[in-house]
Amino acid sequence: MDNLLSMQMNQALVAAQGRGQDGPDVSGVRTEEQARAVAEEFEGFFIGQMLEAMFKGVGEENPFGGGSGEKAFRGLLHEEYAKVMAESGGIGLSDKLTAEILRLQEAGGI
């Protein structure tokens, strides 16, 4: 499992660089606390994407809801849900990402 995570993270970083995207900036990470913060931020983003997909189409036919106001703020609500979930332990992704960031840093990959 750790080898799979390592391979996927390396592929994601290479793909982001190839497309001109920065991806998460892990070059300035020097401590475990900084690595944990970056990992939690990524996990929050990931959970937010899952929540957005999960809630797609929910409540659109509600006679008392919907409209442009709800559409405008729905993404912010999902983002906040995701941030709170990640800070509360999330789905365990940040632990693995923190370890992987530190491992890559020690190997000189970042």
C-alpha atoms as an extended CHARMM CRD file, in Angstrom:
* protein
*
       110  EXT
         1         1  MET       CA              0.0000000000        0.0000000000        0.0000000000  PROA      1               0.0000000000
         2         2  ASP       CA              2.8040000000        2.4140000000        0.8320000000  PROA      2               0.0000000000
         3         3  ASN       CA              4.4980000000        1.7020000000       -2.5030000000  PROA      3               0.0000000000
         4         4  LEU       CA              1.2300000000        2.3830000000       -4.3220000000  PROA      4               0.0000000000
         5         5  LEU       CA              0.7620000000        5.6840000000       -2.4910000000  PROA      5               0.0000000000
         6         6  SER       CA              4.3490000000        6.6760000000       -3.2210000000  PROA      6               0.0000000000
         7         7  MET       CA              3.9770000000        5.8550000000       -6.8960000000  PROA      7               0.0000000000
         8         8  GLN       CA              0.6730000000        7.7340000000       -7.1800000000  PROA      8               0.0000000000
         9         9  MET       CA              2.0510000000       10.8040000000       -5.4240000000  PROA      9               0.0000000000
        10        10  ASN       CA              5.1150000000       10.8780000000       -7.6740000000  PROA      10              0.0000000000
        11        11  GLN       CA              2.9200000000       10.4990000000      -10.7660000000  PROA      11              0.0000000000
        12        12  ALA       CA              0.6300000000       13.3070000000       -9.6030000000  PROA      12              0.0000000000
        13        13  LEU       CA              3.5660000000       15.6440000000       -8.9950000000  PROA      13              0.0000000000
        14        14  VAL       CA              5.1130000000       14.8510000000      -12.3920000000  PROA      14              0.0000000000
        15        15  ALA       CA              1.7650000000       15.2610000000      -14.1530000000  PROA      15              0.0000000000
        16        16  ALA       CA              1.1110000000       18.6060000000      -12.4460000000  PROA      16              0.0000000000
        17        17  GLN       CA              4.5440000000       19.8890000000      -13.4300000000  PROA      17              0.0000000000
        18        18  GLY       CA              4.0600000000       18.6920000000      -17.0120000000  PROA      18              0.0000000000
        19        19  ARG       CA              0.8040000000       20.6260000000      -17.3230000000  PROA      19              0.0000000000
        20        20  GLY       CA              2.3440000000       23.7510000000      -15.8600000000  PROA      20              0.0000000000
        21        21  GLN       CA              0.3530000000       23.4230000000      -12.6330000000  PROA      21              0.0000000000
        22        22  ASP       CA              2.0390000000       23.9730000000       -9.3510000000  PROA      22              0.0000000000
        23        23  GLY       CA              0.1520000000       21.4570000000       -7.2550000000  PROA      23              0.0000000000
        24        24  PRO       CA              0.6670000000       21.5710000000       -3.5080000000  PROA      24              0.0000000000
        25        25  ASP       CA              3.8630000000       23.4040000000       -2.6750000000  PROA      25              0.0000000000
        26        26  VAL       CA              5.8830000000       20.9810000000       -0.5920000000  PROA      26              0.0000000000
        27        27  SER       CA              9.2710000000       22.5150000000       -1.3910000000  PROA      27              0.0000000000
        28        28  GLY       CA              9.1620000000       24.7960000000        1.6510000000  PROA      28              0.0000000000
        29        29  VAL       CA              8.2530000000       22.0210000000        4.0680000000  PROA      29              0.0000000000
        30        30  ARG       CA             10.9610000000       21.6990000000        6.6960000000  PROA      30              0.0000000000
        31        31  THR       CA              9.1760000000       20.2860000000        9.7240000000  PROA      31              0.0000000000
        32        32  GLU       CA              6.6430000000       17.5960000000       10.4500000000  PROA      32              0.0000000000
        33        33  GLU       CA              4.1190000000       20.2690000000       11.4830000000  PROA      33              0.0000000000
        34        34  GLN       CA              4.4320000000       21.9560000000        8.0870000000  PROA      34              0.0000000000
        35        35  ALA       CA              4.0600000000       18.5940000000        6.3360000000  PROA      35              0.0000000000
        36        36  ARG       CA              0.9570000000       17.8520000000        8.4200000000  PROA      36              0.0000000000
        37        37  ALA       CA             -0.5460000000       21.2500000000        7.5030000000  PROA      37              0.0000000000
        38        38  VAL       CA             -0.0120000000       20.6460000000        3.7790000000  PROA      38              0.0000000000
        39        39  ALA       CA             -1.4090000000       17.1120000000        4.0710000000  PROA      39              0.0000000000
        40        40  GLU       CA             -4.5110000000       18.3060000000        5.9520000000  PROA      40              0.0000000000
        41        41  GLU       CA             -5.0700000000       21.0440000000        3.3860000000  PROA      41              0.0000000000
        42        42  PHE       CA             -4.9310000000       18.4620000000        0.5920000000  PROA      42              0.0000000000
        43        43  GLU       CA             -7.2080000000       16.0800000000        2.4800000000  PROA      43              0.0000000000
        44        44  GLY       CA             -9.6870000000       18.9200000000        2.9910000000  PROA      44              0.0000000000
        45        45  PHE       CA             -9.6530000000       19.6280000000       -0.7370000000  PROA      45              0.0000000000
        46        46  PHE       CA            -10.1380000000       15.9330000000       -1.5110000000  PROA      46              0.0000000000
        47        47  ILE       CA            -13.0450000000       15.6010000000        0.9260000000  PROA      47              0.0000000000
        48        48  GLY       CA            -14.5820000000       18.7590000000       -0.5320000000  PROA      48              0.0000000000
        49        49  GLN       CA            -14.5160000000       17.2170000000       -3.9970000000  PROA      49              0.0000000000
        50        50  MET       CA            -16.1850000000       14.0800000000       -2.6360000000  PROA      50              0.0000000000
        51        51  LEU       CA            -18.8740000000       16.1040000000       -0.8650000000  PROA      51              0.0000000000
        52        52  GLU       CA            -19.5710000000       18.1300000000       -3.9830000000  PROA      52              0.0000000000
        53        53  ALA       CA            -20.1170000000       14.9580000000       -5.9930000000  PROA      53              0.0000000000
        54        54  MET       CA            -22.1900000000       13.4280000000       -3.2060000000  PROA      54              0.0000000000
        55        55  PHE       CA            -24.5580000000       16.4010000000       -2.9170000000  PROA      55              0.0000000000
        56        56  LYS       CA            -24.9400000000       16.9540000000       -6.6510000000  PROA      56              0.0000000000
        57        57  GLY       CA            -28.6420000000       16.9160000000       -7.4480000000  PROA      57              0.0000000000
        58        58  VAL       CA            -29.7240000000       16.7780000000       -3.7970000000  PROA      58              0.0000000000
        59        59  GLY       CA            -32.4910000000       19.2110000000       -2.9030000000  PROA      59              0.0000000000
        60        60  GLU       CA            -32.8250000000       20.7400000000       -6.3550000000  PROA      60              0.0000000000
        61        61  GLU       CA            -36.5330000000       19.9370000000       -6.5390000000  PROA      61              0.0000000000
        62        62  ASN       CA            -37.3240000000       21.2960000000       -3.0880000000  PROA      62              0.0000000000
        63        63  PRO       CA            -40.1660000000       23.8580000000       -3.3040000000  PROA      63              0.0000000000
        64        64  PHE       CA            -38.5980000000       26.0200000000       -0.5680000000  PROA      64              0.0000000000
        65        65  GLY       CA            -34.9700000000       25.7840000000       -1.5660000000  PROA      65              0.0000000000
        66        66  GLY       CA            -32.7060000000       26.1620000000       -4.5190000000  PROA      66              0.0000000000
        67        67  GLY       CA            -32.2370000000       29.2340000000       -6.5900000000  PROA      67              0.0000000000
        68        68  SER       CA            -29.1650000000       31.2130000000       -7.4630000000  PROA      68              0.0000000000
        69        69  GLY       CA            -28.3120000000       32.0600000000       -3.8410000000  PROA      69              0.0000000000
        70        70  GLU       CA            -28.0890000000       28.4310000000       -2.8200000000  PROA      70              0.0000000000
        71        71  LYS       CA            -26.0530000000       27.5930000000       -5.9100000000  PROA      71              0.0000000000
        72        72  ALA       CA            -23.6400000000       30.4320000000       -5.1460000000  PROA      72              0.0000000000
        73        73  PHE       CA            -22.9320000000       29.3550000000       -1.5770000000  PROA      73              0.0000000000
        74        74  ARG       CA            -23.1870000000       25.5600000000       -1.8500000000  PROA      74              0.0000000000
        75        75  GLY       CA            -19.4880000000       25.2390000000       -2.7510000000  PROA      75              0.0000000000
        76        76  LEU       CA            -18.4640000000       27.3170000000        0.2640000000  PROA      76              0.0000000000
        77        77  LEU       CA            -20.5560000000       25.1090000000        2.5340000000  PROA      77              0.0000000000
        78        78  HSD       CA            -18.9300000000       21.9550000000        1.1450000000  PROA      78              0.0000000000
        79        79  GLU       CA            -15.4900000000       23.5380000000        1.5220000000  PROA      79              0.0000000000
        80        80  GLU       CA            -16.1720000000       24.3760000000        5.1620000000  PROA      80              0.0000000000
        81        81  TYR       CA            -17.5560000000       20.8920000000        5.8570000000  PROA      81              0.0000000000
        82        82  ALA       CA            -14.4170000000       19.4150000000        4.3100000000  PROA      82              0.0000000000
        83        83  LYS       CA            -12.0670000000       21.6430000000        6.3000000000  PROA      83              0.0000000000
        84        84  VAL       CA            -13.7490000000       20.7230000000        9.5870000000  PROA      84              0.0000000000
        85        85  MET       CA            -13.7360000000       17.0260000000        8.6730000000  PROA      85              0.0000000000
        86        86  ALA       CA            -10.0250000000       17.1050000000        7.7790000000  PROA      86              0.0000000000
        87        87  GLU       CA             -9.1190000000       18.9280000000       11.0050000000  PROA      87              0.0000000000
        88        88  SER       CA            -11.1290000000       16.3610000000       12.9920000000  PROA      88              0.0000000000
        89        89  GLY       CA             -9.1860000000       13.4090000000       11.6410000000  PROA      89              0.0000000000
        90        90  GLY       CA            -10.7300000000       13.1540000000        8.2030000000  PROA      90              0.0000000000
        91        91  ILE       CA            -10.5140000000        9.8280000000        6.4350000000  PROA      91              0.0000000000
        92        92  GLY       CA             -6.9130000000        9.0830000000        7.4000000000  PROA      92              0.0000000000
        93        93  LEU       CA             -5.4040000000       10.4240000000        4.2100000000  PROA      93              0.0000000000
        94        94  SER       CA             -3.3800000000       13.1850000000        5.8920000000  PROA      94              0.0000000000
        95        95  ASP       CA             -1.4180000000       10.6940000000        8.0300000000  PROA      95              0.0000000000
        96        96  LYS       CA             -0.2150000000        8.8130000000        4.9530000000  PROA      96              0.0000000000
        97        97  LEU       CA              0.4510000000       12.0270000000        3.0330000000  PROA      97              0.0000000000
        98        98  THR       CA              2.4720000000       13.4970000000        5.8930000000  PROA      98              0.0000000000
        99        99  ALA       CA              4.6350000000       10.3880000000        6.0460000000  PROA      99              0.0000000000
       100       100  GLU       CA              5.0520000000       10.4020000000        2.2660000000  PROA      100             0.0000000000
       101       101  ILE       CA              6.0090000000       14.0960000000        2.1490000000  PROA      101             0.0000000000
       102       102  LEU       CA              8.6210000000       13.5480000000        4.8510000000  PROA      102             0.0000000000
       103       103  ARG       CA              9.9250000000       10.4260000000        3.0980000000  PROA      103             0.0000000000
       104       104  LEU       CA             10.2520000000       12.2520000000       -0.2180000000  PROA      104             0.0000000000
       105       105  GLN       CA             11.9660000000       15.1540000000        1.5200000000  PROA      105             0.0000000000
       106       106  GLU       CA             14.5160000000       12.8400000000        3.1350000000  PROA      106             0.0000000000
       107       107  ALA       CA             15.1540000000       11.1300000000       -0.2040000000  PROA      107             0.0000000000
       108       108  GLY       CA             15.7560000000       14.5080000000       -1.8190000000  PROA      108             0.0000000000
       109       109  GLY       CA             12.7500000000       14.2090000000       -4.1210000000  PROA      109             0.0000000000
       110       110  ILE       CA             11.3090000000       17.5550000000       -3.0190000000  PROA      110             0.0000000000
